[in-house]
Structures are given as C-alpha cells and as structure tokens.
C-alpha cells in the first residue's frame, strides 16, 4: 500500500511541476522531429520577375523557354512580341518576331552555336534565327502539312546536337514521329508511329539531347518519357511518374520536366489536361532526383479566354516549358495562365519569431 501511495504522489508532483517521466519525450527535446540543417530544397516564386516594359506584349501563351550561356531567359509566346529575352534578375533585354507571322508558337531551343530555334506548329515548320531575329534556315514547308521527308504535320519541338544535327518531334498531327536532319538541313531518317508500344508515340511533345548524344522524348499524352540513341534505337521508357509537357537538360545532364501527375488523357468522353502542376528532376538513367509542386490556379471557366487577374504569384495553369539557370533558379512558361515565372531555390530560412 505504501509503495502505491508513493507512486501516486510522484505522478501527481510530476504533473504539477511539468516534469516528464517519459524517456522518449526527453529524447525529442534533444533530437527534434525536423531537420536543423534541411536536406530538402524548396522553391519560392519571385513575384517581381520579369520586369516587362509597358510597350512589350503581356498576353498570350508562353509555350517555349530556354536559357542561354549568359543566363538570359528566352521565351516564345503566342501574341505580340512573341520572342522576349530577360536577364535572370528580370531586366528586359530584347524582343522580336512581330514581322515573322507566327501562328502557333511552341517550343524554343538555343543551339550550341547560340542560334535560336523555334517550332511553329500552326505553320508546320521549325526555323533557325540569329539572336537578333534574322531567319537563317527553315525545315519543313511553310503552311503545308504532309507525311513525307520534306514536310511536317504540326511539329512541336527540336533538339540540336553539337555537330548541328536536328531532331524534330512531329508532333500534333497524324505523323507521331521523330525526324532527323543534318547540319545543312538535309533529311537523314525518321522513326516512330502512333501507338503505345516502346518506340511508338501518342504525342511526341518535347525533345532534348544529353552530352552523350542520347535523346529524351516527352510522349505527353501517354505519360512517359522515352529514350533513344541518334539512330532511333529504343533504349528505355519512364512511365507512370509524370505527364511530361516540357523538358530541358542541364550541363550536368540532369533532366528537368514540367507537367502534371499521371492520368488518362481521355476519361468519360472528356480530356482532363491536368489536375495539378508538377516539376521533377531526373538523372539520365531515370532516377527521380527532385519533386516540387505548385498550386493549380483559377482562370475562370474558359481556358482560351483566361481571367488572369484571378491568379496569384506561384500558381499556374498549364505549365508547358521549364529550364534552370546556373544558380539553380527554375523558370517556367505557362500557356493558360499566359506568363513566365521564376522560382528560387531555398535551402535555409530565418527562424520565425514566436
């Protein structure tokens, strides 16, 4: 009886004076349940980027985006001033393209020689320009669609090798193939057809090449990234991870992808393009290195006539292209939310005041 009484009074005093008798609670004070030195990189939007001059167009899909060796951000949009260039800090550099009569701007790439490549699926061509906007080369035939070696049917993207070879995803139309051209624009070969089998495509939407010459193709509507060598040999496929809309690759051969989490492209007679907005980074063997998600914004009921005044910084509707600069900042182009945004990596934060 005496021992039970002592236990009772010990417990009562512990509660009264806030003393914990649990070894685990003492340990949690020494080893908290959060990382004192975070191992996760978060991303904060820079709401002030870019600083667009009043006379430069702000409306229209931003469907293509790339970063040059000066960390300048180039993007291609559907609307006035289709090609716009800003520094990583947001300063306006230049704009051009109003006199080129683009119809449906899509992806933008920067060649190893610094040239600017643009895909216009509305005019069935991919074209090479100087940085000032002078046209140097056209692949495909303007305003003519076809399935032979000289024509595209709504091409979506292009990858340019150090040797100058060009690989085009052809694309939105009936062809669903990759076309290879040499540095002079001469047709070399083609591969691919509509289908779900390895090496076939549902919709080849974006393409990049790594330092070893391997090609990565975003087969968007099937929710997979397919890997090939330059002869067209199928090497690998990464599926059920992301619906890949846009691809870019860093100098260290890390592959950034933007899109949404996987889903059927057709369900119950409807086409739900996305349910969220996701960024992912892969190694060249398909290992997921990083995942980040941003909120899906609100632009009203008509995505083709969006009410962009509803959007908050850091939200997006239709992330379409992505690229990272030398400091690890992510830049994303969006179609239905009609803008480009900058996301800054964060690995530490100032402790909040209590």
Backbone torsions as a table, in degrees:
resi	resn	phi	psi	omega
1	UNK	NA	-40.1	-179.4
2	UNK	-63.5	-42.6	-178.7
3	UNK	-64.3	-38.2	177.3
4	UNK	-64.6	-38.8	178.9
5	UNK	-64.4	-43.5	178.7
6	UNK	-61.3	-41.8	178.2
7	UNK	-62.3	-42.8	-179.5
8	UNK	-59.7	-48.5	-177.9
9	UNK	-69.4	-31.1	176.4
10	UNK	-65.1	-44.3	177.9
11	UNK	-63.7	-42.2	-178.7
12	UNK	-63.5	-42.8	178.8
13	UNK	-66.7	-37.1	179.5
14	UNK	-63.1	-43.0	179.0
15	UNK	-66.7	-42.5	-177.0
16	UNK	-63.7	-37.6	-176.6
17	UNK	-100.4	7.9	175.9
18	UNK	69.8	25.8	-179.7
19	UNK	-90.1	127.4	178.7
20	UNK	-90.0	134.3	177.5
21	UNK	-99.3	1.3	-175.7
22	UNK	-89.7	122.5	177.3
23	UNK	-60.3	-33.5	-178.2
24	UNK	-68.5	-36.8	178.9
25	UNK	-68.7	-33.1	175.9
26	UNK	-66.9	-39.7	178.6
27	UNK	-65.6	-38.5	-178.0
28	UNK	-63.9	-28.1	176.3
29	UNK	-69.9	-33.8	179.3
30	UNK	-80.9	-36.2	-177.5
31	UNK	-126.0	85.2	-175.0
32	UNK	-65.3	166.3	-176.9
33	UNK	-85.6	21.1	176.4
34	UNK	-134.4	159.8	-178.6
35	UNK	-82.3	120.1	176.2
36	UNK	-66.7	-32.4	173.2
37	UNK	-116.6	95.8	-171.0
38	UNK	-55.5	140.6	176.7
39	UNK	-106.1	1.7	179.8
40	UNK	-109.2	134.4	173.7
41	UNK	-93.1	123.5	173.7
42	UNK	-100.6	169.1	179.0
43	UNK	-131.7	128.4	175.7
44	UNK	-108.7	137.4	177.7
45	UNK	-72.4	144.8	171.8
46	UNK	-98.2	99.8	-173.2
47	UNK	-69.2	-13.0	-178.2
48	UNK	-91.1	-4.2	-176.6
49	UNK	-97.1	138.2	-11.0
50	UNK	-88.7	168.1	175.6
51	UNK	-92.4	94.5	-174.1
52	UNK	-88.2	127.5	174.9
53	UNK	-61.4	149.6	-176.6
54	UNK	-60.1	-30.4	-176.0
55	UNK	-84.7	-1.9	-179.2
56	UNK	-98.0	135.0	-174.5
57	UNK	-61.4	141.1	-178.3
58	UNK	-116.1	-9.8	-176.0
59	UNK	-96.0	151.5	174.2
60	UNK	112.1	151.0	-179.6
61	UNK	-55.3	136.2	168.5
62	UNK	-101.4	97.0	-170.9
63	UNK	-102.3	-18.5	179.8
64	UNK	-130.6	142.9	-178.5
65	UNK	-157.5	133.5	176.4
66	UNK	-147.0	163.7	-178.3
67	UNK	-123.0	130.5	-177.8
68	UNK	-87.9	-176.5	-175.2
69	UNK	-74.3	-3.0	174.0
70	UNK	-101.0	9.1	-175.0
71	UNK	64.0	25.2	172.6
72	UNK	-84.9	138.7	-176.0
73	UNK	-99.8	118.3	178.2
74	UNK	-103.7	132.2	171.0
75	UNK	-136.9	156.0	-172.5
76	UNK	-119.6	119.8	-174.9
77	UNK	-127.7	158.2	177.5
78	UNK	-91.0	103.9	-177.3
79	UNK	149.6	-168.5	178.9
80	UNK	-62.0	149.6	-179.8
81	UNK	51.3	62.8	-170.5
82	UNK	-64.3	-33.4	177.1
83	UNK	-105.3	119.4	179.7
84	UNK	-127.4	146.3	-176.7
85	UNK	-131.6	132.9	178.8
86	UNK	-135.8	154.4	171.7
87	UNK	-74.0	168.3	177.7
88	UNK	-61.9	-26.2	178.6
89	UNK	-85.8	-6.6	174.9
90	UNK	106.1	-0.3	-179.5
91	UNK	-74.0	134.3	178.9
92	UNK	-69.3	134.5	180.0
93	UNK	-108.6	-56.0	-179.5
94	UNK	-165.5	167.9	173.8
95	UNK	-148.9	147.6	174.9
96	UNK	-158.6	172.9	174.7
97	UNK	116.4	-6.5	-178.9
98	UNK	-62.7	-26.0	-176.9
99	UNK	-94.6	7.0	-177.6
100	UNK	-99.0	-4.3	174.3
101	UNK	56.3	46.6	174.7
102	UNK	-65.9	144.1	-178.7
103	UNK	-107.0	-54.8	179.0
104	UNK	-131.6	78.3	178.1
105	UNK	-55.6	139.9	178.1
106	UNK	-130.3	-124.7	-174.0
107	UNK	-77.9	154.9	177.6
108	UNK	-123.9	134.0	176.7
109	UNK	-130.1	153.7	176.3
110	UNK	-112.3	120.6	-178.6
111	UNK	-71.0	163.9	177.8
112	UNK	-58.0	-25.0	178.0
113	UNK	-88.9	4.7	179.7
114	UNK	89.6	-2.0	179.2
115	UNK	-70.7	157.6	-176.7
116	UNK	-106.7	123.8	179.2
117	UNK	-110.5	132.7	-177.9
118	UNK	-127.9	136.8	173.8
119	UNK	-104.2	126.3	176.4
120	UNK	-121.3	97.8	-175.9
121	UNK	-73.2	-17.8	176.5
122	UNK	-71.9	-26.4	179.4
123	UNK	-108.5	2.6	173.7
124	UNK	64.0	37.6	-179.2
125	UNK	-140.8	158.7	161.3
126	UNK	-120.2	141.7	-172.0
127	UNK	-135.6	149.1	179.6
128	UNK	-108.8	133.3	-178.0
129	UNK	-130.5	159.4	166.5
130	UNK	-75.5	169.9	179.4
131	UNK	-65.4	-21.2	178.0
132	UNK	-87.9	-5.9	176.6
133	UNK	101.9	12.3	177.1
134	UNK	-81.6	129.1	-179.5
135	UNK	-71.7	128.5	-179.2
136	UNK	-111.1	-33.5	-173.7
137	UNK	-158.7	145.1	175.6
138	UNK	-128.2	128.3	171.4
139	UNK	-106.8	135.8	-170.9
140	UNK	92.1	176.9	-179.6
141	UNK	-116.3	123.5	-177.7
142	UNK	-52.5	127.3	172.9
143	UNK	63.8	18.8	175.3
144	UNK	-126.1	126.0	176.7
145	UNK	-102.8	149.9	-179.6
146	UNK	-171.3	178.4	-177.9
147	UNK	-123.6	15.6	178.1
148	UNK	-92.9	-168.3	-175.0
149	UNK	-78.7	-9.1	-177.5
150	UNK	-106.1	-9.1	-173.5
151	UNK	-122.6	152.9	167.7
152	UNK	-111.1	166.2	170.3
153	UNK	-127.9	86.3	179.1
154	UNK	65.0	64.8	-179.4
155	UNK	-68.5	149.9	-172.8
156	UNK	-111.7	-33.0	-172.6
157	UNK	-161.6	171.1	178.9
158	UNK	-150.6	145.0	174.0
159	UNK	-119.1	135.4	-176.0
160	UNK	-117.8	126.4	-178.5
161	UNK	-86.1	165.3	176.0
162	UNK	-58.3	-27.6	178.1
163	UNK	-80.3	-7.1	178.5
164	UNK	96.3	0.2	175.8
165	UNK	-67.1	146.4	-176.9
166	UNK	-122.5	128.8	176.6
167	UNK	-115.2	122.8	-172.7
168	UNK	-114.3	132.5	171.7
169	UNK	-86.9	120.5	-174.1
170	UNK	-126.2	93.8	-31.0
171	UNK	178.8	-111.3	-175.2
172	UNK	-81.7	-22.0	-176.9
173	UNK	-85.3	-146.3	-174.9
174	UNK	-87.7	-10.8	-170.5
175	UNK	-76.7	-46.0	178.1
176	UNK	49.9	64.2	-173.7
177	UNK	-149.0	171.3	170.5
178	UNK	-109.8	133.4	176.8
179	UNK	-116.6	134.9	-176.6
180	UNK	-112.1	129.4	176.9
181	UNK	-126.0	149.7	175.9
182	UNK	-83.5	-176.7	-174.4
183	UNK	-66.6	-18.6	176.6
184	UNK	-91.8	1.4	-179.3
185	UNK	86.7	9.9	179.8
186	UNK	-81.5	133.6	179.9
187	UNK	-62.9	135.9	178.7
188	UNK	-109.8	-56.7	179.7
189	UNK	-166.8	172.7	176.1
190	UNK	-142.1	154.1	173.0
191	UNK	-151.8	157.5	177.6
192	UNK	106.7	155.1	176.9
193	UNK	-157.5	170.9	178.8
194	UNK	-66.4	131.7	177.7
195	UNK	159.3	169.7	-178.4
196	UNK	-100.8	-7.0	-179.8
197	UNK	-69.1	156.9	175.0
198	UNK	-54.8	132.1	-178.8
199	UNK	89.9	-11.6	173.4
200	UNK	-98.5	170.0	-175.6
201	UNK	-135.4	144.3	167.7
202	UNK	-89.4	-47.4	173.1
203	UNK	-157.0	96.2	176.8
204	UNK	-70.5	109.1	-165.9
205	UNK	-107.3	-24.9	-177.7
206	UNK	-156.2	155.0	-177.0
207	UNK	-151.2	140.5	173.8
208	UNK	-139.3	165.1	178.4
209	UNK	-127.3	138.1	180.0
210	UNK	-92.8	-176.9	-174.6
211	UNK	-69.0	-18.4	178.8
212	UNK	-96.3	1.4	176.3
213	UNK	92.9	1.2	177.8
214	UNK	-75.1	144.5	-178.9
215	UNK	-105.5	136.6	178.7
216	UNK	-119.0	123.6	-174.7
217	UNK	-117.4	124.6	174.2
218	UNK	-81.4	101.2	174.9
219	UNK	-87.8	80.1	-163.0
220	UNK	-54.3	-55.1	-169.6
221	UNK	-73.1	-7.5	174.6
222	UNK	-102.5	-2.3	178.0
223	UNK	66.7	44.6	179.7
224	UNK	-149.9	156.1	171.5
225	UNK	-113.2	125.8	-179.8
226	UNK	-108.9	146.4	-175.1
227	UNK	-119.0	135.5	-177.9
228	UNK	-137.3	159.0	164.2
229	UNK	-89.3	177.6	-172.5
230	UNK	-76.4	-6.6	173.6
231	UNK	-88.2	-6.3	-178.4
232	UNK	97.0	4.2	178.8
233	UNK	-69.9	128.2	178.5
234	UNK	-71.0	131.8	-177.4
235	UNK	-115.1	-38.3	-173.1
236	UNK	-167.8	167.2	175.6
237	UNK	-148.6	136.2	177.1
238	UNK	-116.8	110.4	-176.3
239	UNK	-124.3	169.9	177.3
240	UNK	61.4	28.1	-179.8
241	UNK	-119.0	-45.0	-178.6
242	UNK	-156.2	148.7	167.6
243	UNK	-84.4	101.7	-170.1
244	UNK	-82.4	115.9	177.1
245	UNK	-95.1	-45.9	-177.7
246	UNK	-133.2	147.1	178.8
247	UNK	-127.2	148.9	165.3
248	UNK	-149.7	159.6	-179.0
249	UNK	-132.7	137.7	-177.2
250	UNK	-85.4	172.1	177.3
251	UNK	-64.4	-21.9	178.7
252	UNK	-92.5	13.5	179.3
253	UNK	61.6	42.1	169.6
254	UNK	-105.4	131.5	-172.6
255	UNK	-99.8	115.8	174.2
256	UNK	-92.9	138.5	-179.0
257	UNK	-133.3	136.6	171.9
258	UNK	-119.4	151.0	179.8
259	UNK	167.5	-135.0	-179.4
260	UNK	-143.5	167.7	177.8
261	UNK	-67.4	156.4	-170.3
262	UNK	-63.1	144.8	176.2
263	UNK	-162.5	160.6	172.8
264	UNK	-68.3	135.9	-178.5
265	UNK	-71.8	-28.9	175.9
266	UNK	-121.4	124.1	177.5
267	UNK	-144.5	126.0	178.9
268	UNK	53.8	39.1	177.2
269	UNK	76.7	6.9	-179.3
270	UNK	-121.6	162.4	-178.5
271	UNK	-117.9	85.6	178.5
272	UNK	-76.0	99.5	-172.2
273	UNK	-62.9	-36.2	-179.6
274	UNK	-163.5	155.5	176.0
275	UNK	-119.8	-6.5	-179.6
276	UNK	-160.6	-175.2	-179.2
277	UNK	-135.6	117.9	-168.3
278	UNK	-128.8	141.3	169.0
279	UNK	-115.2	138.3	177.1
280	UNK	-139.1	147.7	174.8
281	UNK	-119.9	133.0	-178.5
282	UNK	-121.0	152.8	163.7
283	UNK	-82.1	168.5	-175.7
284	UNK	-72.6	-8.0	174.3
285	UNK	-99.3	10.2	174.6
286	UNK	92.5	3.8	178.8
287	UNK	-74.8	132.2	178.1
288	UNK	-77.3	122.5	-177.7
289	UNK	-101.1	-27.2	-174.5
290	UNK	-161.0	146.4	176.0
291	UNK	-136.7	136.5	173.9
292	UNK	-143.8	144.3	-178.6
293	UNK	-129.2	141.4	175.6
294	UNK	-120.5	158.8	-176.5
295	UNK	-67.0	144.2	171.2
296	UNK	-77.3	124.1	-175.1
297	UNK	-81.9	178.1	179.7
298	UNK	-117.2	117.0	178.6
299	UNK	-121.2	15.2	-177.1
300	UNK	90.4	-170.7	-172.6
301	UNK	-86.3	-17.7	-176.3
302	UNK	-114.0	101.9	-177.0
303	UNK	-66.2	-22.9	179.8
304	UNK	-83.0	-11.5	172.2
305	UNK	-133.4	69.0	-170.4
306	UNK	-71.8	143.7	171.4
307	UNK	-94.4	87.3	-174.7
308	UNK	-72.9	-9.6	178.1
309	UNK	-67.3	-17.0	179.6
310	UNK	-77.8	-18.0	-171.4
311	UNK	-75.7	145.8	172.8
312	UNK	-107.3	153.6	174.8
313	UNK	-56.4	138.0	179.3
314	UNK	92.6	-11.6	173.6
315	UNK	-92.3	164.0	177.4
316	UNK	-156.3	155.2	172.6
317	UNK	-133.9	97.7	179.6
318	UNK	94.3	57.2	173.9
319	UNK	-62.9	130.9	-168.3
320	UNK	-125.2	-25.9	-177.1
321	UNK	-152.0	151.7	-174.0
322	UNK	-150.1	145.6	175.2
323	UNK	-156.4	152.2	178.9
324	UNK	-114.5	140.4	176.3
325	UNK	-89.4	-175.6	-174.6
326	UNK	-68.6	-17.7	179.3
327	UNK	-95.5	0.2	179.6
328	UNK	90.2	2.7	174.6
329	UNK	-67.1	140.0	176.4
330	UNK	-101.6	136.1	176.7
331	UNK	-120.5	132.0	-173.0
332	UNK	-129.3	133.7	173.3
333	UNK	-102.5	140.8	-174.7
334	UNK	-126.0	145.3	-179.1
335	UNK	-92.0	-64.6	-173.3
336	UNK	-70.9	-26.2	174.0
337	UNK	-88.8	-0.6	166.2
338	UNK	52.4	50.2	178.2
339	UNK	-162.1	168.5	170.3
340	UNK	-115.7	145.3	-179.3
341	UNK	-133.1	156.2	176.9
342	UNK	-112.0	133.0	177.1
343	UNK	-120.4	126.3	-173.1
344	UNK	-100.4	129.5	179.0
345	UNK	-68.6	140.6	-178.9
346	UNK	-128.6	121.1	178.1
347	UNK	-116.2	-5.5	174.9
348	UNK	-154.3	152.9	179.8
349	UNK	-136.8	150.8	175.8
350	UNK	-69.3	129.7	-179.9
351	UNK	-56.5	138.9	-179.7
352	UNK	-73.7	147.2	179.1
353	UNK	-82.5	136.7	179.1
354	UNK	-92.8	NA	NA
